[in-house]
Amino acid sequence: MPAQLDSIDRAILRALQHDGKIQNTELAVKVGLSPSPCLRRVKILEDSGIIERYVALVDASKIDMGFTVFARVWLSGQDEETVVPFVEAIKRLPQVVECHLMAGDCDFILRVVAPDLEGYRKFQIEHLGRIKGVRNIKSEIPMQRVKQSTEIPV
């Protein structure tokens, strides 16, 4: 069951999604609370798991990981003995920044980052293609990022 959030909770979430380093006093002013009740609400949002964690968003191109590939993966089976080891292997690969179990044509879709096309090719051959149960991989290369957001509308 989704959490019941009031307008102040939603304002806190919007502000923190925009700037996770905002000071509590500034956040309190933005949402119309005094600092102590604001901090209490943030703590409740954290404890309930609505706020999962705080992160720094890194510009991948500035650390030589700016090449993105969407890899569609088909497995040899969809049974637990095939899927679970695949998922565990994917979790150990830092180049895979997203992994989704799919309904439809492929079994999984991955978002993979690499320095360039050659770096991705090497990753696919040395890591992705060697995972037990992988039957086929189709790589999709985006030509332009139109939109990417980490902010959930609240």
N, C-alpha and C positions, 0 to 999 in steps of 0.2 A: 504494500500500500504506500503510495507516495506521501511524503511528509507534508504536513499542513504548514505552509509558510505565509506569514503576513507581509504587508508591504515593506516593513522595515527589514525583515529578514531578506527579502528580495533585493532591496537597495544595498544591503551589506554584501550580498553575493555578487551583484553587478560591480560594485566598487572594488572588491577583492579580485575579481576576475580581470579587471582592467589593470589593477596595480596591487599585486600581492605583497608589496613592501610598504604599503601605506601605513603610516603611524596610526595607532588607535585613536589618538586625539583628533586627528584630521578625519578619520573615518567617522567618528562620532558626530562631528560637525556636519559632514556630508549627509548622514542619515537622520539627523535631528534628534540625537540622544546625547546624554552626558557620557563621559568616557567609561565609567564603571558598568552601567547597563549594556553599553555597546560591547565591551570586552566579554561580558557574561554571555551575550547572544552569539558572539563569534565562537566562544568555547562550546556552546551547545551545538552549533552547526558543525564544529570539528568532531565533537564526541559522538554525534549521531551519524557521522560518516558522509554527510552532505558535502562538507569540505574534506576531500580525501587527503590532500597534501599541498604543499607549496613548492613551486619549481621555478627555475630560471629558464626562459626560452632562449635558446642559442641559435644564432644565425649560422645554419649549416654551411653556407657557402664561404664563410669567413674562417672555417676550420677544415676546409678541403673535404667536406662531405655534402656538397651541394647538388649532387646528381641524385634524382629520385626515380625509382622504378616501381611500378605496380606489377607484382608477379601473381598471376593466377596459377594455383597449384591443384593438380588432380592427384589423389592418392589411389593406391591399388585396391583399397577397400575402405568402407566407412565404419568398420567395426572398431570396438574399443582397443583391440590389440594393434591396430594401425594408427588410429587417430591420437591416442594418448602419447605414444613415443614421439610422434611428429610434433605435437604441441610442446612437449618438454624440450625437444631439440631446438625449436624456434625460440623458446624463452631464453635459451643460452646464447643466441646470436644478436649482439647489440646492433648490427646493421639493420635488423628487422625492427622498425619502430612502431609498426601496427600489424596486427594479424587478426583476421576475422574469419570465423567459420561461416560458410555461405550456404544459402538455399539457392538452388539454381544450377547453372552449368558447371562451375568449378566447385571444388571442396573448400578451398581457402583462398583469400586474397591477402597479399602482404604488401605493405609499403616498406620499401628497402631504400636506404641511403648509402651512397658510395662516393668516392672522389670523382669518378668519371665512368664512361661506358666500359672501359677495360677493367676498372676496379669491380664493377658489377659483374662482368663476365667471369672474372676470377672467383668472386664470391659464389656465383651460381654453380660453377664447376666444382670448387673445392669444398663447399659447405651445403648449400641448398640441395643440389642434385644428389648428394651422397646420403641424405636422410633416408633411412629405411622406410619403404612404403610410398615414396614419391614416384608417381608414374609419368607425370608430364608437367612441364612448366611453360607458361606463355608469359612473356615479359611485355609490358606496355610502358612506353616511355612518354611522359607528358611533355608537350612542347612549350607550354606556358602555364604558370600557376596563376589562376584567376582569383581565387579566394582560398584562404586557409585561416581558420580561427580556432582558438582554444576556448572561446567564451560561449557558454550555453545560455540561450535566452531564458531569463527568469523574470 
